[in-house]
C-alpha cells in the first residue's frame, strides 16, 4: 500500500513541478537548475503535509524523499555527471533541498508568508525577482490545497493535481 502511495505522490510531484505554463510563461527557467528548484518546492510541500499525518505519514514522506532523490541522481547521470562528481553534486542538491525546506516551513508559519516565500524563491534562484510574486502565490495555493486533503487522501497519494 505504501509503495503505491509513494509512487502516486512521486508522479504528482513530477507533474506539478513540470507544469508547462511555468516554463512557457518563463516564470521558472527551463534549465536543470530551474527544474530542480520546482521539484524541490513541490516535494517540500508534499513532505510537509505528510509529516502532519504522524508516524505513518513520516514513513511515507521518507520513502517519497528517497524516490525524489533517486530521480535527481538519475537526471544528473543522464546529463553526463560522472561517478567522480556525482556524490558532490548530490550532496549540494541535498543541502539546497533542506535549506529551502527549512525556509519554506518557517515562512508558511508566518502571517505574511507570500512575500517571505517570494524572497526564498529569489534567494535560492528558483526564479527571477520579477516572477517571484506569481510563483509565491502558486506555492501558497498548492500548500493550501495540500492542507485541505483528508488524512486518507494524504496517505494514499491523491492530491487532486
N, C-alpha and C positions, 0 to 999 in steps of 0.2 A: 504494500500500500504506500509506504513512504517513498519507495523508488519511483512509483508512478507520479506521486505528488511532486517530487523533486524534478522529474523530467518535465512535467506540466509547467511548473514555476520557471524552470530554466528557459523553456521555449517562450513563455510570456515575457520574460525579461529581455530576451533577444529581440522579439517582435517590437516591444515598446522602445527599446534603445535604438532600433534601426528604422524607426518610423520615417518614411521617405520625406515628409514635409520638413523635418528637422534639417535635413541636408539640402533639399531642393530650395528651401527658403533661406539657406545659408545661416540658420540660427546656430548651427554647430558645423565646424569644418569637417568635410568628408575626408578625413585622414585617419590613420591608425590611432593617433592620439585623441582626436575628436570622438571617434567611436568608443575608445576605451573610457573616456570621460562619461559618455552617455550610459554605457554599460554599467559603470560604477554607480552613477546616480540611481538608476533604476534598481540595481541589485541591492544597494544600501536601503532603499525604501522598502523593498520586499523583506529583507532580512530584519529590518526594524519592526515591521508588522508581525512577523512570525515570532520574534522574541517575546511578544506580548502574550503568546499562547502557552507560556510555561515550558516545562521540560520537553514535551513533545515538539513544540514549536521551535525551541532552540536546537533540538536534534535535527529537525528538518532544515533549519537555516544553515547548520553546519554542512549538511550534505549539499545543499544548493551552492554554498560558497565554494566547496571543493569542485563542483561541476563547472561553475563560472570560471574559476582559475585554471582548470584543466583546458577549457576552451581558449582562454587567453594564451596559455602556453602553446597550444596548437596553432593559433593565429600567428604568434611570433615566429614559430618554426616555419610556417608557410611563407612568411616574409623574408626568410633566409637567415634568421638569427641562429647561429651555430651553438653547438654544445658548450663551447668555452665561455660564452657570454650569456647563455640562457638563464643561469642562476642569478646573475647580477640584475638582469632585466626583470625577472620575475620578482625579485626582492624589491626593486624600485616600484613595480606595479603594486605590490602588496602594501608598501608604505604609503603610496598615494591613495590606495583604496581606503585604508584605515584612517588616514588623515581626513579625507572627505567624509567618511562615515562619522567620525567624532564631531566634526564641524557641523554636519547636517543634523545630527541628533540634537546637538546643543541649540542650533538655530530653530529647529521645529518646536522646541520647548518655550521659545520667546514669543512675546506679543507681536513684534514687528518682524516676523520670520521671513516674509517675502524679500524684504530688502537685504536681510542678512544672507539669505540664500543667494541672491544676486551677487553679493560680494564674494561669497565662496566660489561661485562659478567662474568669476573673473580671476580671482587669486589662484585658482587651480587650473587655469587656462582651459576650462571646458568650453567656454565661448568668449567672444569679444564683449567688451563693456556695452556696446550698443545693442546687443542681443540678450544681455543678462536678465533684464526685467521680464521679457517674454518667456524665457526658459524658466526663470524662477517661478513665474505664475503656473507654468505647466507642472513643475515639480510639486508645488503646493497642491495643485489639483490632484495629481497622482497620489500623493500622501493621503489626502482626504478620502479618495476612492478606496485606497487600501484600508484605511481606518474603519470604513463602513462595512467591510467584509464580515460575514458571520465567522465564528470560530471554525465551523465546518468548511466554509469556502477557503479559509486560510490554510487549514490543514490538508486540503485536497488539491490545492493549486488551481483555484478557479477565480482569477482576478477580474474577469469580465473585460479584459483588454482585447 
